[in-house]
Amino acid sequence: MSVIYRQGKRKVFNMVHKQNDYSLMDTFSNAERSKKNVKDEGKQIILKLYGDTSSKYLNEYRFFAYKGEVL
């Protein structure tokens, strides 16, 4: 498993347990989900890992991060 930049491998699991939001993982364990659902949920999890609560899209977050407007 690859590591997301500056994020540990276990951070996503710790985030899920801390927030008691196991629905975040349902998409990845459900074989009936479409590729689009998996892709969209994956993006949302990545945004949460970086602590972003306002962006809907990774590109939007990247833009603000580049400008130094995010933590």
N, C-alpha and C positions, 0 to 999 in steps of 0.2 A: 504494500500500500504506500502510495506517495504521500508526502506531507505537504499541506498547503503552506505557503510562505508565512513564516513566523507563527505558525500554529502547530501545536503538538498533535500527535496521532490520536490521543485520547480526549482532546478538548471537546470534540463534538459529543462524545458520550457523556462527559461530565456536564456539558451544557444541557443536554436532554434530561439527565437525572436531576440536576439542580432546579430546573424549571418544571419538572414533572410533566413535560410535554412529549409524551411518547408517540403522539400522532406524527411528529416530524419523521420518525423512522418507519412508519407504516407504509409509506410510498415505496421504500426500498425493499421491503419484505413481501410486498404483494405482487405476485407474478402477473396479475391482470391489469396492472397499471400500464399506460401507454408510455412511450419514450418521452413524449412531451411533458407528461406529468412528472416523471423522474427528473427531467432536465430542469423544469421550473422549481420543483421542491429543492433540488440540489443548489440552485442559485440562492434561494431564500436561506438555506442553512449556512451557506458561505457568508452571506451578508450578516447573519446573526453572529457567526464566529468572530467577525471583525468588529462587532458591536454597533453595526449600523442599523438604525431603526427607521430612517426616513427615506432611503432609496428603494425604488422598486426594481432597479436593474443594476447589474454589475458594472456596466459601462458608466452609468451615472455615478456610482460610488467611486470608480476609478478616477473619473474626472475631478471630483471633489477631493479625493485623496492626493492626486497630483498637485492640485492647487494648495494643498495644506489646510483645507477647511474641515477635515475630520480628525478625530482622535487617532 
